[in-house]
Structure formats: C-alpha cells, structure tokens
Amino acid sequence: MRYMNRHTLAGEDDLGDDDPLTGVANLFDLSVVFIVGLIVTVFSTFQLLDLFNEKSDMTVIKKTSSDNLQIISKKGKKIKAMEVTKAKAKGGGERLGTAYRLEDGTMVYVPD
C-alpha cells in the first residue's frame, strides 16, 4: 500500500501540465475575443449600428463585380435587396422638368 500512494505522500501534485490541449483551448478563446472585437470595430467604423435598431431606416447602394448596382434597404425589421441591371434601368417615360443647382447650393426644379 505504501508504494501505491508514493506520489501523494512525497508532496508531488498532479497539475495536468502535460496535456497539450490546454494551450489550444486558450488560443480558441483568444480568437473568439479577437473576432468579436473586429466585428464591433467594423460596425462602428462604417456606422452600421443602425442595422440593429428596429426604428431606423437605411439604404445602402453597392456596386457588384459585374458592374451592376445592388440596393439594400431596411425599413424597421424588413430588409430588402434589389439588383439593378442596365436592362432594368432602361425604360420609357416622359420628361417632367429640369433641375438647376444655384451658386449657393440650393436646387430649383422647373417643370416643363
């Protein structure tokens, strides 16, 4: 019996330092904290925190790789995405008037 409990009697503690996965778990925790910090930084830089506000309305226009425009609009809780191509942009209509920008920066609309 005395030989079986030799490690505990000698004062050696089994701390589990031989486990290689303890360092990996710490790296995983560190990467999660880094990713969350990066997401918060990107949202605050581009002022996209309004996406989480239910009362805000916003519209984002971005250009895709195929030179089409994509319009993403948010009204309340609804988010709607539309892609505008050159074929959709063409169409018939009638001219309603002319808009002029004055020297002080104001806009004036003159109907035809």
N, C-alpha and C positions, 0 to 999 in steps of 0.2 A: 504494500500500500504506500509505503513511503516513497517509492520510486515513481509511482504514477502521479503524485502531486508535487513532484520536484520543482516544476516551473513556478507554481504559485507560492511555494514556500521560499524559493530563492528571491522573490520580490520582482520578478520579471512580469511586466504587464503586456498582454496581447492587444496592441492598439490597432491592428489591421492595416499597418502601413505598407504591407506587401501587395495590397490589392491595386492593380493598375487602373481600374475603372473609376477610382475616386477622382483622379485628375480629369478624366473625360467628362464626368458629371459636372465638375466645376466649370469646364470650358463651355459646356452646353448652357449652363445658367448665365454665364457671361455673354454668350452670343445672343441669347434672348433679350437681355437687358440692352445690348447694343442695337439690336433690330428695332426695339420699341423706341429707343431714343432717336434713331434715324427716321422713323416714321413721323414722330412728333416734330422733328426739325423740318422735314419736307413739307408737312401740312402747314406749319406756321410760316415757312418761307414763302410759299405760294399762296398764302392766305386762303386755304381750302377748309378751314374750320367751319365755314358756313354749311358744308355738306352735312354736318351732324346736327345742325339746328333745324328743327321742324318748321319754324316760322319764316325761314329765309327762302328767297327765290334767287336763283343764279343761272347764268348761261355761260357755257364755255365753248369756244369755237377753236377747233384744232385742224391742222392740215395733215392728211394721211400721206403715206408714201406714194400713193398713186395720184397725187395732186388733187384729190377730192377734199372737200371740206366736211368735217363731221361736227354737228351741232349737238351739244349735250345740255339739256335744260332741266332744271329742278324747280318744281313748284310744290312747296310743302313736303310731303313724303314721296311724291311721284317723281321719278327720274325717267326722262325720255331722251333717246339718242336717235338722231337722223343723219343720214349721209346724203350730202348734196352733190350730185354729179353735174357735168356740163349739160347732159341731156335734160335733167330736171330743171336746170336754171333757164333753159330756153323756153320760150312760150310767147303766146300772143297777149296783147294788152293794148292799152291806149295811154298816151301821154297826158298827164294831168296838169303839168305845170313845170316851172323851173324854180330851183332853189339857188339863192345867192348868199355868199358869205361876205359880210361887210368888213371894213377895216378894223372895227373894234371887236370882231369875232362873233357877232350875232348872226343868226341865219334868218333869211327872209324868203318866204315862199310866195311865188307869184303864179296864180292859176292861169291857164291858157284861155 
